[in-house]
Amino acid sequence: MSFDASKATKATVEWIRDWFEKNGNGCNAIVGISGGKDSSVAAALCVEALGKDRVIGVLMPNGEQSDFDMALMLVDHLGIKHYIINIAGAFNSTIEQLEDAGIEVGKDTRINLPPRLRMATLYAVGQSNNGRVINTCNLSEDWVGYSTRYGDSAGDMSPMSFFTTAEVRAIGTELGLPKELIEKVPTDGLSGQTDEDKLGFTYEVLDRYIRTGEIDDPATKERIDSLHEKNLFKLRFMDCFKYEEV
């Protein structure tokens, strides 16, 4: 089944517009801008749906960010209002407080803390600007749990959760985004590795498996299935105990 980027883009734009009419009529879309394809496409979709005056980009480097120019390229291309809020102070202070409390801060904590600080920042910006926070995850990342719970996996609405990486790129092309942003090698901006290095397989392989069920390497299939099963908890509401008196 071929992907009709034009049809998908129009449908997504209409959905965003309808969502805001029902859940935040007149509110602004708040988008964390990293300089990667997902935040770029999410912001562009919101501009198409709401107009550039109702989209606010938030750039949140943790100290120095090597690809910060890509984030600036995106907000300049779209012509949207944006804020630059460096989270280094909050990050360093939190790590310091954890260590002062006697906690040995592990590598994963250092990797996942910035996305959670960024999400807190997005909500602070949103509450101060009559906004709704846009989740920028896609289906491929969500499928294998490649997100930080209560970090980049959070938000008030998610326009791309059912589009694969390849489909998001196609929508970006349809929206006329610069090629550099659409084809930028995806990284988490935290560990120094590409997404595919960390996952152990390419998004092309993953996307094909998601859409067709076809995969050539049994070991890769096993790894994808394992990651999917282990990370399903990130996609559902938290487990709750429901007490029923008898």
C-alpha atoms as a printed R data frame, in Angstrom:
    type eleno elety resid chain resno       x       y      z
1   ATOM     1    CA   MET     A     1   0.000   0.000  0.000
2   ATOM     2    CA   SER     A     2   1.540   3.298 -1.107
3   ATOM     3    CA   PHE     A     3   1.487   6.337  1.136
4   ATOM     4    CA   ASP     A     4  -0.366   9.380 -0.170
5   ATOM     5    CA   ALA     A     5   1.530  12.237  1.506
6   ATOM     6    CA   SER     A     6  -0.781  14.904  0.119
7   ATOM     7    CA   LYS     A     7  -3.918  13.231  1.423
8   ATOM     8    CA   ALA     A     8  -2.310  12.443  4.787
9   ATOM     9    CA   THR     A     9  -1.066  16.010  5.208
10  ATOM    10    CA   LYS     A    10  -4.471  17.519  4.481
11  ATOM    11    CA   ALA     A    11  -6.203  15.108  6.857
12  ATOM    12    CA   THR     A    12  -3.704  15.816  9.643
13  ATOM    13    CA   VAL     A    13  -4.044  19.574  9.215
14  ATOM    14    CA   GLU     A    14  -7.823  19.288  9.436
15  ATOM    15    CA   TRP     A    15  -7.524  17.109 12.544
16  ATOM    16    CA   ILE     A    16  -5.233  19.629 14.268
17  ATOM    17    CA   ARG     A    17  -7.569  22.482 13.406
18  ATOM    18    CA   ASP     A    18 -10.582  20.556 14.717
19  ATOM    19    CA   TRP     A    19  -8.758  19.504 17.879
20  ATOM    20    CA   PHE     A    20  -7.889  23.081 18.750
21  ATOM    21    CA   GLU     A    21 -11.450  24.235 18.126
22  ATOM    22    CA   LYS     A    22 -12.689  21.645 20.631
23  ATOM    23    CA   ASN     A    23  -9.851  21.658 23.156
24  ATOM    24    CA   GLY     A    24  -8.348  25.124 23.033
25  ATOM    25    CA   ASN     A    25 -10.227  27.477 20.781
26  ATOM    26    CA   GLY     A    26  -7.927  30.425 20.153
27  ATOM    27    CA   CYS     A    27  -5.008  28.802 21.963
28  ATOM    28    CA   ASN     A    28  -1.474  28.598 20.639
29  ATOM    29    CA   ALA     A    29   0.453  25.478 19.663
30  ATOM    30    CA   ILE     A    30   3.634  25.076 21.722
31  ATOM    31    CA   VAL     A    31   6.309  23.009 19.961
32  ATOM    32    CA   GLY     A    32   9.715  22.035 21.288
33  ATOM    33    CA   ILE     A    33  12.111  22.590 18.389
34  ATOM    34    CA   SER     A    34  15.181  20.353 18.222
35  ATOM    35    CA   GLY     A    35  16.145  20.833 14.588
36  ATOM    36    CA   GLY     A    36  15.147  17.296 13.656
37  ATOM    37    CA   LYS     A    37  12.478  16.144 11.222
38  ATOM    38    CA   ASP     A    38   9.805  15.331 13.804
39  ATOM    39    CA   SER     A    39   9.666  18.689 15.563
40  ATOM    40    CA   SER     A    40  10.050  20.406 12.189
41  ATOM    41    CA   VAL     A    41   7.102  18.561 10.649
42  ATOM    42    CA   ALA     A    42   4.959  18.966 13.771
43  ATOM    43    CA   ALA     A    43   5.555  22.714 13.788
44  ATOM    44    CA   ALA     A    44   4.900  22.992 10.039
45  ATOM    45    CA   LEU     A    45   1.634  21.053 10.379
46  ATOM    46    CA   CYS     A    46   0.507  23.400 13.146
47  ATOM    47    CA   VAL     A    47   1.385  26.460 11.056
48  ATOM    48    CA   GLU     A    48  -0.635  25.044  8.167
49  ATOM    49    CA   ALA     A    49  -3.577  24.347 10.475
50  ATOM    50    CA   LEU     A    50  -3.558  27.414 12.719
51  ATOM    51    CA   GLY     A    51  -1.422  30.045 11.011
52  ATOM    52    CA   LYS     A    52   2.084  31.071 12.031
53  ATOM    53    CA   ASP     A    53   0.831  33.610 14.584
54  ATOM    54    CA   ARG     A    54  -0.570  30.787 16.720
55  ATOM    55    CA   VAL     A    55   2.530  28.581 16.754
56  ATOM    56    CA   ILE     A    56   5.338  29.129 19.249
57  ATOM    57    CA   GLY     A    57   8.629  27.280 18.972
58  ATOM    58    CA   VAL     A    58  10.722  26.627 22.061
59  ATOM    59    CA   LEU     A    59  14.423  25.906 21.571
60  ATOM    60    CA   MET     A    60  15.937  24.257 24.649
61  ATOM    61    CA   PRO     A    61  19.638  23.458 24.352
62  ATOM    62    CA   ASN     A    62  21.401  21.873 27.300
63  ATOM    63    CA   GLY     A    63  24.457  24.116 27.222
64  ATOM    64    CA   GLU     A    64  25.956  23.912 23.737
65  ATOM    65    CA   GLN     A    65  23.970  22.140 21.010
66  ATOM    66    CA   SER     A    66  25.922  21.120 17.930
67  ATOM    67    CA   ASP     A    67  22.945  21.300 15.570
68  ATOM    68    CA   PHE     A    68  21.350  24.402 17.076
69  ATOM    69    CA   ASP     A    69  21.563  26.114 13.688
70  ATOM    70    CA   MET     A    70  19.057  23.582 12.354
71  ATOM    71    CA   ALA     A    71  16.509  24.590 14.975
72  ATOM    72    CA   LEU     A    72  17.013  28.238 14.078
73  ATOM    73    CA   MET     A    73  16.640  27.364 10.391
74  ATOM    74    CA   LEU     A    74  13.238  25.834 11.096
75  ATOM    75    CA   VAL     A    75  11.765  28.758 13.053
76  ATOM    76    CA   ASP     A    76  13.131  31.191 10.469
77  ATOM    77    CA   HIS     A    77  11.686  29.134  7.624
78  ATOM    78    CA   LEU     A    78   8.253  29.016  9.237
79  ATOM    79    CA   GLY     A    79   8.405  32.592 10.481
80  ATOM    80    CA   ILE     A    80   7.112  31.649 13.921
81  ATOM    81    CA   LYS     A    81   7.678  33.315 17.260
82  ATOM    82    CA   HIS     A    82  10.206  31.415 19.325
83  ATOM    83    CA   TYR     A    83  11.943  31.392 22.669
84  ATOM    84    CA   ILE     A    84  15.427  30.127 23.475
85  ATOM    85    CA   ILE     A    85  15.564  28.651 26.968
86  ATOM    86    CA   ASN     A    86  18.801  26.949 27.939
87  ATOM    87    CA   ILE     A    87  18.112  24.120 30.396
88  ATOM    88    CA   ALA     A    88  21.768  23.674 31.423
89  ATOM    89    CA   GLY     A    89  21.282  25.514 34.716
90  ATOM    90    CA   ALA     A    90  18.300  23.383 35.701
91  ATOM    91    CA   PHE     A    91  20.031  20.195 34.588
92  ATOM    92    CA   ASN     A    92  23.311  20.876 36.362
93  ATOM    93    CA   SER     A    93  21.552  22.008 39.522
94  ATOM    94    CA   THR     A    94  19.367  18.892 39.637
95  ATOM    95    CA   ILE     A    95  22.331  16.580 39.117
96  ATOM    96    CA   GLU     A    96  24.238  18.444 41.813
97  ATOM    97    CA   GLN     A    97  21.344  18.153 44.248
98  ATOM    98    CA   LEU     A    98  20.993  14.437 43.536
99  ATOM    99    CA   GLU     A    99  24.699  13.869 44.151
100 ATOM   100    CA   ASP     A   100  24.630  16.009 47.300
101 ATOM   101    CA   ALA     A   101  21.824  13.773 48.558
102 ATOM   102    CA   GLY     A   102  24.116  10.774 48.164
103 ATOM   103    CA   ILE     A   103  22.605   9.419 44.932
104 ATOM   104    CA   GLU     A   104  24.964   7.901 42.399
105 ATOM   105    CA   VAL     A   105  23.600   9.367 39.181
106 ATOM   106    CA   GLY     A   106  23.663   6.816 36.375
107 ATOM   107    CA   LYS     A   107  24.114   7.304 32.630
108 ATOM   108    CA   ASP     A   108  20.446   6.725 31.818
109 ATOM   109    CA   THR     A   109  19.405   9.332 34.360
110 ATOM   110    CA   ARG     A   110  21.667  11.893 32.705
111 ATOM   111    CA   ILE     A   111  20.201  10.970 29.302
112 ATOM   112    CA   ASN     A   112  16.533  11.061 30.344
113 ATOM   113    CA   LEU     A   113  16.572  14.067 32.671
114 ATOM   114    CA   PRO     A   114  16.918  16.687 29.864
115 ATOM   115    CA   PRO     A   115  13.760  15.552 28.002
116 ATOM   116    CA   ARG     A   116  11.794  15.722 31.250
117 ATOM   117    CA   LEU     A   117  13.128  19.192 32.011
118 ATOM   118    CA   ARG     A   118  12.252  20.242 28.472
119 ATOM   119    CA   MET     A   119   8.679  19.012 28.854
120 ATOM   120    CA   ALA     A   120   8.312  20.919 32.124
121 ATOM   121    CA   THR     A   121   9.640  23.978 30.299
122 ATOM   122    CA   LEU     A   122   7.174  23.525 27.438
123 ATOM   123    CA   TYR     A   123   4.255  23.423 29.847
124 ATOM   124    CA   ALA     A   124   5.555  26.519 31.637
125 ATOM   125    CA   VAL     A   125   5.740  28.335 28.302
126 ATOM   126    CA   GLY     A   126   2.314  27.027 27.369
127 ATOM   127    CA   GLN     A   127   0.639  28.167 30.560
128 ATOM   128    CA   SER     A   128   2.199  31.596 30.136
129 ATOM   129    CA   ASN     A   129   1.156  31.871 26.482
130 ATOM   130    CA   ASN     A   130  -2.348  30.391 26.359
131 ATOM   131    CA   GLY     A   131  -0.915  27.270 24.795
132 ATOM   132    CA   ARG     A   132  -1.312  23.567 24.224
133 ATOM   133    CA   VAL     A   133   1.818  21.390 24.062
134 ATOM   134    CA   ILE     A   134   2.330  19.372 20.878
135 ATOM   135    CA   ASN     A   135   3.769  15.872 21.140
136 ATOM   136    CA   THR     A   136   6.247  15.252 18.314
137 ATOM   137    CA   CYS     A   137   6.728  11.467 18.498
138 ATOM   138    CA   ASN     A   138   6.121   9.217 15.502
139 ATOM   139    CA   LEU     A   139   4.900   5.622 15.164
140 ATOM   140    CA   SER     A   140   8.341   4.134 14.529
141 ATOM   141    CA   GLU     A   141   9.811   5.602 17.711
142 ATOM   142    CA   ASP     A   142   6.760   4.754 19.782
143 ATOM   143    CA   TRP     A   143   6.727   1.186 18.449
144 ATOM   144    CA   VAL     A   144  10.066   0.388 20.081
145 ATOM   145    CA   GLY     A   145   9.753   2.758 23.040
146 ATOM   146    CA   TYR     A   146  12.331   5.223 21.768
147 ATOM   147    CA   SER     A   147  11.156   8.100 23.915
148 ATOM   148    CA   THR     A   148  11.410   9.298 27.490
149 ATOM   149    CA   ARG     A   149   8.299   8.765 29.569
150 ATOM   150    CA   TYR     A   150   6.980  12.118 30.818
151 ATOM   151    CA   GLY     A   151   9.576  13.712 28.564
152 ATOM   152    CA   ASP     A   152   9.223  13.814 24.785
153 ATOM   153    CA   SER     A   153   6.472  11.182 25.044
154 ATOM   154    CA   ALA     A   154   4.164  13.678 26.777
155 ATOM   155    CA   GLY     A   155   1.981  16.449 25.382
156 ATOM   156    CA   ASP     A   156  -1.625  17.555 25.004
157 ATOM   157    CA   MET     A   157  -2.093  16.165 21.498
158 ATOM   158    CA   SER     A   158  -0.076  14.138 19.011
159 ATOM   159    CA   PRO     A   159  -0.467  14.636 15.254
160 ATOM   160    CA   MET     A   160   2.145  12.089 14.110
161 ATOM   161    CA   SER     A   161   1.801   9.062 16.403
162 ATOM   162    CA   PHE     A   162   0.413   6.908 13.600
163 ATOM   163    CA   PHE     A   163   2.938   7.907 10.933
164 ATOM   164    CA   THR     A   164   6.222   6.046 10.436
165 ATOM   165    CA   THR     A   165   9.550   7.816 10.067
166 ATOM   166    CA   ALA     A   166   9.414   7.564  6.282
167 ATOM   167    CA   GLU     A   167   5.854   8.898  6.244
168 ATOM   168    CA   VAL     A   168   6.806  11.853  8.437
169 ATOM   169    CA   ARG     A   169   9.596  12.686  5.974
170 ATOM   170    CA   ALA     A   170   7.106  12.511  3.098
171 ATOM   171    CA   ILE     A   171   4.757  14.888  4.917
172 ATOM   172    CA   GLY     A   172   7.678  17.244  5.505
173 ATOM   173    CA   THR     A   173   8.410  17.259  1.793
174 ATOM   174    CA   GLU     A   174   4.739  17.899  1.061
175 ATOM   175    CA   LEU     A   175   4.862  20.891  3.427
176 ATOM   176    CA   GLY     A   176   7.911  22.316  1.651
177 ATOM   177    CA   LEU     A   177  10.360  22.032  4.538
178 ATOM   178    CA   PRO     A   178  14.079  22.391  3.773
179 ATOM   179    CA   LYS     A   179  15.662  19.125  2.691
180 ATOM   180    CA   GLU     A   180  18.346  19.471  5.381
181 ATOM   181    CA   LEU     A   181  15.713  19.227  8.120
182 ATOM   182    CA   ILE     A   182  13.765  16.349  6.602
183 ATOM   183    CA   GLU     A   183  16.792  14.171  5.859
184 ATOM   184    CA   LYS     A   184  18.833  15.046  8.945
185 ATOM   185    CA   VAL     A   185  20.217  11.891 10.565
186 ATOM   186    CA   PRO     A   186  18.066  11.344 13.664
187 ATOM   187    CA   THR     A   187  19.857  11.504 17.016
188 ATOM   188    CA   ASP     A   188  18.610  11.903 20.568
189 ATOM   189    CA   GLY     A   189  20.941  14.864 21.066
190 ATOM   190    CA   LEU     A   190  21.963  13.366 24.389
191 ATOM   191    CA   SER     A   191  24.087  10.260 24.032
192 ATOM   192    CA   GLY     A   192  26.208  11.241 21.028
193 ATOM   193    CA   GLN     A   193  24.838   8.335 18.999
194 ATOM   194    CA   THR     A   194  22.356   8.205 16.154
195 ATOM   195    CA   ASP     A   195  18.944   6.659 16.792
196 ATOM   196    CA   GLU     A   196  19.790   3.729 14.547
197 ATOM   197    CA   ASP     A   197  23.116   3.128 16.334
198 ATOM   198    CA   LYS     A   198  21.294   2.849 19.643
199 ATOM   199    CA   LEU     A   199  18.432   0.752 18.307
200 ATOM   200    CA   GLY     A   200  20.611  -1.668 16.378
201 ATOM   201    CA   PHE     A   201  18.536  -1.501 13.183
202 ATOM   202    CA   THR     A   202  17.510   1.093 10.635
203 ATOM   203    CA   TYR     A   203  14.211   2.959 10.525
204 ATOM   204    CA   GLU     A   204  13.788   1.652  6.978
205 ATOM   205    CA   VAL     A   205  13.771  -1.917  8.309
206 ATOM   206    CA   LEU     A   206  11.497  -0.970 11.196
207 ATOM   207    CA   ASP     A   207   9.026   0.942  9.030
208 ATOM   208    CA   ARG     A   208   8.759  -1.951  6.585
209 ATOM   209    CA   TYR     A   209   8.120  -4.388  9.441
210 ATOM   210    CA   ILE     A   210   5.454  -2.157 10.987
211 ATOM   211    CA   ARG     A   211   3.564  -1.629  7.735
212 ATOM   212    CA   THR     A   212   3.940  -5.043  6.071
213 ATOM   213    CA   GLY     A   213   5.043  -7.491  8.754
214 ATOM   214    CA   GLU     A   214   8.004  -8.358  6.526
215 ATOM   215    CA   ILE     A   215  11.559  -8.520  7.839
216 ATOM   216    CA   ASP     A   216  14.611 -10.386  6.565
217 ATOM   217    CA   ASP     A   217  16.697 -10.929  9.687
218 ATOM   218    CA   PRO     A   218  15.166 -13.124 12.435
219 ATOM   219    CA   ALA     A   219  17.434 -11.613 15.084
220 ATOM   220    CA   THR     A   220  16.298  -8.082 14.200
221 ATOM   221    CA   LYS     A   221  12.675  -9.213 14.290
222 ATOM   222    CA   GLU     A   222  13.216 -10.673 17.739
223 ATOM   223    CA   ARG     A   223  14.822  -7.442 18.966
224 ATOM   224    CA   ILE     A   224  12.034  -5.243 17.573
225 ATOM   225    CA   ASP     A   225   9.342  -7.504 19.041
226 ATOM   226    CA   SER     A   226  11.082  -7.497 22.406
227 ATOM   227    CA   LEU     A   227  11.435  -3.711 22.487
228 ATOM   228    CA   HIS     A   228   7.803  -3.302 21.440
229 ATOM   229    CA   GLU     A   229   6.537  -5.595 24.187
230 ATOM   230    CA   LYS     A   230   8.743  -4.119 26.911
231 ATOM   231    CA   ASN     A   231   7.785  -0.539 26.078
232 ATOM   232    CA   LEU     A   232   4.031  -0.830 25.579
233 ATOM   233    CA   PHE     A   233   3.577   0.670 29.049
234 ATOM   234    CA   LYS     A   234   4.735   4.012 27.664
235 ATOM   235    CA   LEU     A   235   1.724   4.148 25.350
236 ATOM   236    CA   ARG     A   236  -1.017   3.438 27.852
237 ATOM   237    CA   PHE     A   237  -2.383   5.238 30.833
238 ATOM   238    CA   MET     A   238  -0.522   4.368 34.011
239 ATOM   239    CA   ASP     A   239  -1.657   1.181 35.772
240 ATOM   240    CA   CYS     A   240  -4.190   2.038 38.444
241 ATOM   241    CA   PHE     A   241  -5.742   0.004 41.226
242 ATOM   242    CA   LYS     A   242  -9.519   0.185 41.112
243 ATOM   243    CA   TYR     A   243 -10.959  -0.621 44.506
244 ATOM   244    CA   GLU     A   244 -14.426  -2.064 44.525
245 ATOM   245    CA   GLU     A   245 -16.092  -2.607 47.867
246 ATOM   246    CA   VAL     A   246 -17.990  -5.829 48.165
